Amino acid sequence: MDAVEAKSRVRAEIERLTPTLLEVSHAIHERPELNFEEHFAHDLLTGTLEDNGIDVQRGAYDMSTAFDARVGSGGPQIAVCCEYDALPEIGHACGHNVIAAAGLGAGLGAAAVAEALGGSLAILGTPAEEGGGGKEFMIRRGAFDDIDAAMMVHPADRDLRTMHTIAIHTMEVDYEGRAAHAAAAPEKGLNALDAAVLGYNAVAALRQHIAPQERVHGVFTDGGVKPNIVPSHAAMQWYVRSGKMDSLETLKDRVVACLNGGAHAAGCQMSVEWNDPAFSDMIDNTPLLDAYVRNASEVGRVVVPEEPGKIVVGSTDMGNVSYAVPSIHPMIQCAPHGTAIHTEDFARYTNTEEADRAVIDGALSMAYTIIDCWTDARAMDAIRGDFEPTA
């Protein structure tokens, strides 16, 4: 079987599976689940794989909502990553239902020709992308040890080669002061809320003097109990982002210094807990991405580079995967141009006919790209040659 015949068979398989894939996308959209709580999506995806004759390790890598399905033997082993967690209050406003169903379709389609082409495939269920970092834990526990390349597609308002993905580390900040009656004995109190507000304002001043690709944003999660009690405790959550992991470390130190300044000014104590893991910036593998773009064009997609001033900026634990193995994270349109991800509008668009087309086109484009990896040794050499392992 050559690549042309294999792609024809894959198309027929994905067409056969189209009703199932769309049912999966719709069902996950209707049942949004948060980080590490994606039990419905996990069971639906693994059950669908098993119904199609693929053995699955449920609850893989010490995470109850992760899974790992392997097909084939020998040849390059290519991984398709499925995401399926949602956001608080606004549900699937990042379109992970589309990611899950497209990844499922690509995996099932490619599985139909894996043995004939002598290729190997991993269909990986990766929980908790929205801040939990499921992929990083899977990396640490060996999920990607024998993977030659990894891929996924992410919904957007355009078909884009890349998402401008920057590194991120999140933290929890606590301020401890001393309570007192705010009217009867204010001099006896140490105001933890004042410390937090001063720290916040210091970070706001810092924002004037950070690099264009850097972002710092935070919210107050505890500001006291009642106005007539000097707050003895205050808390915040912060996201610190930078273009690369190295520059992220420098920015983190600057942000903590600002927040600590508020504690000193108010006479309070501050503690910081960095949430594990950090998310790395995304390093898209150029030869693998070129192959995806060619295959997307075969199914009618026109994939374009990001335009200056119109880039999609965010962070993802797929960046961690890209530090471990050659990886891509292209964007696929499922909403009108100008619709921002992580909004209520985008959540509505991830359950429309356009989103359904993204599921099927994304599945085909990835499955075709997997076939290219299995059938073109020179392509795999180029993919490996473009990858620079990091310590």
C-alpha positions in Angstrom: 0.0 0.0 0.0 1.4 3.4 -1.0 0.6 6.8 0.5 -2.1 7.6 -2.0 -3.9 4.4 -1.5 -3.5 4.7 2.3 -5.0 8.3 2.3 -7.9 7.1 0.2 -8.6 4.3 2.7 -8.3 6.8 5.6 -10.7 9.2 4.0 -13.3 6.4 3.7 -12.8 5.3 7.3 -13.2 8.9 8.6 -16.3 9.3 6.4 -17.7 6.2 7.9 -17.0 7.4 11.4 -18.2 11.0 10.8 -21.6 10.5 12.7 -19.7 9.0 15.7 -17.0 11.8 15.7 -19.6 14.5 15.6 -21.7 12.9 18.4 -18.5 12.8 20.5 -17.8 16.5 19.9 -21.4 17.5 20.7 -21.6 15.3 23.8 -18.3 16.7 25.3 -19.5 20.2 24.5 -22.7 19.7 26.3 -20.9 18.2 29.4 -18.0 20.6 30.2 -15.7 19.3 32.8 -12.8 21.1 34.5 -9.1 20.1 35.1 -8.7 16.5 36.1 -12.4 16.0 36.4 -13.1 15.0 32.7 -14.6 11.6 33.6 -17.4 11.8 31.1 -15.1 12.8 28.2 -12.5 10.1 29.2 -15.1 7.4 29.3 -16.7 8.5 26.0 -13.4 8.7 24.1 -12.0 5.4 25.5 -15.3 3.6 24.9 -15.3 4.8 21.3 -11.8 3.5 20.8 -12.6 0.2 22.3 -15.8 0.0 20.2 -13.6 0.3 17.2 -11.3 -2.5 18.2 -8.5 -0.5 19.9 -7.1 -1.5 23.3 -6.9 1.4 25.7 -5.2 2.0 29.0 -7.7 4.0 31.0 -6.6 6.2 33.9 -3.1 6.2 32.5 0.1 7.7 34.0 -1.5 8.0 37.5 -4.2 10.3 36.3 -7.8 9.0 36.4 -8.8 11.0 33.2 -5.8 10.3 31.0 -5.6 7.5 28.5 -3.1 5.8 26.2 -4.0 3.7 23.1 -1.2 2.2 21.0 -1.6 0.7 17.5 1.0 -0.9 15.1 4.6 -1.9 15.5 7.8 -0.7 14.0 8.4 2.4 12.0 8.0 5.9 13.3 5.7 6.2 16.3 3.4 9.2 15.9 1.2 10.6 18.7 -2.1 12.4 18.4 -3.0 14.4 21.5 -6.6 14.8 22.6 -7.7 17.5 25.0 -11.1 17.6 26.5 -11.2 19.8 29.6 -13.3 23.0 29.8 -13.2 26.4 31.4 -15.1 27.5 34.5 -18.4 29.2 33.7 -17.9 29.5 30.0 -17.5 25.8 29.2 -15.8 24.8 25.9 -14.8 28.3 25.0 -11.4 26.9 23.9 -13.0 24.2 21.8 -11.5 21.2 23.4 -14.5 19.2 22.3 -13.3 19.8 18.7 -9.7 18.9 19.7 -10.8 15.6 21.2 -13.0 14.6 18.4 -10.5 15.5 15.7 -7.7 13.7 17.5 -10.0 10.7 17.9 -10.8 10.7 14.2 -7.2 11.1 13.2 -6.2 8.2 15.4 -9.0 5.9 14.2 -8.4 6.8 10.6 -4.6 6.2 10.8 -5.1 3.0 12.8 -6.9 1.5 9.8 -3.6 1.5 7.8 -1.0 1.3 10.5 -0.2 -2.3 10.1 -0.2 -2.2 6.3 2.3 0.7 6.3 4.4 -0.6 9.1 3.8 2.4 11.3 3.1 2.9 15.0 0.5 5.2 16.5 -0.2 6.6 20.0 -3.6 8.1 20.7 -3.1 10.0 23.9 -5.8 11.5 26.2 -4.2 14.5 27.8 -6.3 16.0 30.6 -6.1 19.4 32.3 -4.6 21.6 29.6 -6.4 24.6 31.1 -3.9 25.2 33.8 -3.4 21.7 35.1 -0.6 20.6 32.8 -1.6 17.0 32.2 0.9 16.6 29.3 3.8 17.6 31.4 2.9 14.9 34.0 2.6 12.4 31.1 6.0 13.5 29.8 7.6 12.9 33.3 5.9 9.5 33.5 7.1 8.2 30.2 4.2 8.7 27.8 6.4 10.4 25.1 9.6 8.4 25.7 9.3 6.4 22.4 7.4 9.0 20.4 9.0 10.3 17.2 6.5 13.2 16.6 3.3 14.6 18.1 0.5 16.7 16.9 -2.9 18.2 17.6 -5.1 20.9 16.1 -6.7 23.8 18.0 -9.9 25.6 17.1 -9.6 29.3 16.3 -11.2 32.0 14.1 -8.8 31.2 11.2 -6.8 28.4 9.8 -3.3 29.3 11.0 0.1 27.5 10.9 0.8 28.4 14.5 -0.5 29.9 17.6 1.9 32.4 19.2 2.4 30.4 22.3 4.4 31.8 25.2 5.7 30.2 28.4 3.7 30.6 31.5 4.0 29.8 35.2 1.1 30.5 37.7 1.3 31.2 41.4 -0.7 31.6 44.5 0.2 34.6 46.8 -0.8 34.9 50.4 -0.4 37.9 52.7 -0.6 37.6 56.5 -1.3 40.6 58.7 -3.0 41.1 62.0 -6.7 41.6 62.6 -8.0 44.5 64.6 -11.2 46.6 64.9 -11.0 49.0 62.1 -12.8 51.8 64.1 -11.9 51.1 67.7 -8.2 50.1 67.4 -6.9 50.4 63.8 -3.4 51.1 65.1 -3.3 47.5 66.3 -3.8 46.0 62.9 -1.6 45.1 60.0 -3.7 45.2 56.8 -3.1 42.3 54.6 -5.4 43.7 51.9 -3.4 46.9 51.8 -0.3 44.7 51.3 -1.9 42.9 48.4 -3.2 46.1 46.8 0.2 47.8 47.1 1.8 44.7 45.5 -0.8 44.7 42.7 -0.1 48.3 42.0 3.6 47.7 41.9 3.1 44.9 39.3 0.9 47.4 37.3 3.8 49.8 37.2 6.1 46.9 36.2 3.9 46.2 33.1 5.2 49.5 31.5 8.7 48.0 31.5 8.4 44.4 30.2 9.0 43.0 26.8 6.2 43.0 24.2 5.8 39.2 24.3 5.5 39.2 28.1 2.2 39.3 30.1 1.4 39.5 33.8 -2.1 39.3 35.1 -3.6 38.6 38.5 -6.9 38.5 40.5 -7.7 38.9 44.2 -9.1 35.7 45.6 -9.4 36.8 49.2 -9.7 40.4 50.4 -10.9 40.2 54.0 -14.2 39.4 55.8 -15.9 42.7 56.8 -15.0 46.3 56.4 -14.8 46.9 60.1 -12.2 44.2 60.6 -8.7 45.0 59.5 -8.0 42.1 57.1 -5.5 39.6 58.6 -5.3 37.6 55.3 -5.4 38.4 51.6 -4.7 36.2 48.6 -4.1 36.6 44.9 -3.5 34.4 41.9 -1.1 35.5 39.2 -0.2 34.3 35.7 3.3 35.3 34.5 4.1 34.8 30.8 7.2 35.3 28.7 8.4 34.4 25.2 10.8 31.6 26.4 11.4 29.6 29.5 14.7 31.4 30.2 13.2 34.9 30.1 10.2 33.6 32.1 12.5 32.9 35.1 13.8 36.5 35.1 10.3 38.0 34.9 9.1 35.8 37.7 11.7 37.2 40.0 10.7 40.8 39.1 7.0 40.1 39.7 7.7 38.5 43.1 9.8 41.5 44.1 6.9 43.8 43.3 4.5 41.8 45.3 6.9 41.5 48.2 7.3 45.3 48.2 3.6 45.6 49.2 4.2 43.3 52.1 7.1 45.3 53.4 5.2 48.5 53.0 2.2 47.2 55.0 4.3 45.4 57.6 2.9 42.0 56.6 4.3 38.6 55.6 4.0 37.2 52.1 4.3 33.6 50.9 4.4 32.5 47.2 3.6 29.0 45.9 4.4 28.4 42.2 1.9 25.9 40.7 3.5 22.8 39.1 4.0 22.6 36.2 5.1 25.6 34.2 4.0 25.6 30.6 6.8 26.0 28.0 6.6 28.0 24.8 5.6 26.1 21.7 8.4 25.1 19.3 6.6 24.1 16.1 8.6 21.6 14.0 8.8 23.2 10.5 9.0 20.1 8.3 6.1 18.4 10.2 4.1 21.7 10.0 4.8 22.0 6.3 3.4 18.4 5.8 0.3 19.3 7.8 -0.3 22.4 5.7 0.0 20.5 2.5 -2.4 17.9 3.7 -4.9 20.5 5.0 -4.9 22.0 1.5 -5.9 18.5 0.2 -9.1 18.7 2.3 -9.9 22.3 1.3 -8.2 24.3 4.1 -6.1 27.3 3.3 -3.7 27.6 6.2 -1.9 30.9 6.5 0.8 32.3 8.8 -0.1 34.6 11.6 -0.4 38.3 10.6 1.4 40.9 12.6 -1.0 42.6 14.9 -3.5 39.7 14.5 -1.7 36.9 16.2 -3.4 34.5 18.6 -1.5 34.6 21.9 -1.8 32.0 24.6 -0.1 29.3 26.5 -0.4 25.5 26.4 1.2 22.4 27.8 1.7 21.2 24.2 4.7 23.5 24.5 6.2 21.1 27.0 5.7 18.3 24.5 7.4 20.3 21.8 10.5 20.5 24.1 10.4 16.7 24.4 9.6 15.5 20.8 9.0 17.2 17.4 5.5 18.7 17.6 3.0 20.9 15.9 0.0 22.9 17.2 -1.8 24.4 14.1 -5.1 26.3 14.4 -8.2 25.3 12.5 -11.2 27.6 11.9 -14.5 26.9 13.6 -15.7 30.5 14.2 -16.0 33.7 12.2 -12.9 35.8 11.8 -12.4 38.1 14.8 -14.0 35.8 17.4 -11.7 35.5 20.3 -11.1 32.2 22.1 -12.0 31.9 25.8 -15.2 33.9 25.3 -18.9 32.9 25.5 -19.2 33.6 21.7 -16.4 31.2 20.9 -18.0 28.6 23.2 -21.2 28.8 21.1 -19.3 28.4 17.8 -17.6 25.2 19.0 -20.9 23.4 18.6 -21.9 24.5 15.1 -21.7 23.1 11.6 -18.4 25.0 11.1 -17.0 23.2 14.2 -18.2 19.9 12.8 -16.3 20.6 9.6 -13.2 21.4 11.7 -13.5 18.0 13.4 -13.5 16.1 10.2 -11.0 18.3 8.3 -8.7 18.3 11.3 -8.9 14.5 11.6 -8.2 14.0 7.9 -5.3 16.5 7.8 -3.6 14.9 10.8 -4.2 11.4 9.6 -2.7 12.2 6.2 0.3 13.8 7.9 0.8 10.6 10.0 0.8 8.6 6.7 3.5 10.9 5.3 5.6 10.2 8.4 5.2 6.5 7.9 5.8 6.4 4.2 8.5 9.1 3.5 11.8 8.3 5.3 13.2 11.6 4.0 10.4 13.5 5.6 11.0 11.9 9.0 14.7 12.6 8.6 13.9 16.3 8.1 11.5 16.3 11.1 14.2 14.8 13.3 16.8 17.1 12.0 14.7 20.2 12.8 14.3 19.1 16.4 16.7 20.3 19.0 16.4 18.3 22.3 16.5 20.4 25.4 17.8 19.3 28.8 
